[in-house]
Amino acid sequence: MDHRTLQYFVSVIEAGSFSAAAAMLGLAQPTLSRQIALLETDLGQRLLVRTGRGVVPTEAGNALLMHARAMLDIAQRAREELRELDGSPVGRIVIGLPPRLAFGLSARLVQRFRARLPRAVISVTEGLSPHLCEWLIAGRLDLALLFDPPTSPQLSYEVLMHESMLLVAPAHGARLPQRVSLAALAKYPMVLPGTPNAIRNLVDALLRPRNIELQVVAEVGAVQTVLSLVAQGIGYTIMPEGAISLGDKGLALQTARIGPPVIRSSLVLAVPRAGPSTRLMRETVDLLKSIDFSKLGSQD
């Protein structure tokens, strides 16, 4: 059971047939079939079953597939790490960003990555923080920036920034006080992101134990849309201070501090505990930690 045979096995399953996999690998189909047959003999298990539409893995085949992919990934990362010993790191790294952070960060991040790591490729994936957590654990992301993620034994977190949450109102409405208590939030009709959402989870986690129930009149996913609705007088909202700059620059809004206690949102860098620490990963982590996230709304 060598590396090449495992690659053949994974390719057949991903292609769905011997003929498609053989064409992709540049092999004759009988040669590929013989390699898989030798693998089955070596393991003493039937791995694939032919159907009218191609092939599907058996229970044993599915079990081997999980290990084969992991072994091939480790081998690929080992090759990349050895190549990194000479000059600039090479390879590909996948970073997850929440939408409101990606809006102000993506272009700047890609520019700095290309300047610092010209031989590597960066891939940015957007998603809500709860989804990014799942993708990190599943191995679809190498690292991610998350807002207020739940604790996980499979992920390592480092806090990069804290920001206060504010009550946001239309500028043409009644003047907000300088500060609003948690209990007073219940009297304002709210436009909030729906769950799952880091902002909503944070607010609910603080208010629910205090039996404070908000008047939610609308749930909207995008921060920019929430702020637009508030500016039109549909209701009020609760947003991190840094998120307010994501709205249209022409929006007329006013804000008030909340608390005590102050509701604080945290931006964290998340990395899988079980993931390999390649030079490319370390360089990317250092790059992210060098960014001043409090100034994303301004230009360099």
C-alpha angles and dihedrals in degrees: 000000000000132000094262094051091049090052090052090050094050091045093054092052094045092047092045095224142048093240095053092045092048091053091048093049095042093240134129110257094236089054092052092046090051092052092052091046090053089050091052091049091049092051096036091229137109104240105176136034122203116228134178088268100044130279135327128191121253121226088271090047092054090049091051092044092062092051094041093055091048092049093048091048092051091049092050092049090048090054091048093049092051091049089050090064087077112062128310118006118261132201137067130291126193118211125190120214131180112241097250091051094043089054093066102023111042100081093044093046094050092048093051092044092053091049094048100035107027095165095051131077124229122206119192119203120189124211144130114283095252090053093046089054090055092047091050092053091046091053096246091119131043094206139342145197110233138184114229098330122190116256114270130183088213096057134062116215133201119184112231102174145002123207133180123245116235136199106241124203138170112273092229094057131084112311112263120231116248090254133019125204121230091248092052091059088076092071095060121085104236137214105196139164113266123240135305090051131122094226093049093044091051094049094045092047091056099040102039096067088051092052091240110150119195124218098239109190097170139010118211128175105212120070092216091056093048091053091047091054091049091051089053091055098252091131146297130286143197114234139164111259093245094052094062091073089062093073125090108292089233094059113120107220139154128201141202132197117250127223157313101275092050115223107229127190118209128209111208136184109229126199128173110253091218095049121109117257102229123176089250090055092048093048091050092049090051090049093053092047090054093060119100099224092185089070101049091118092060131069124251 
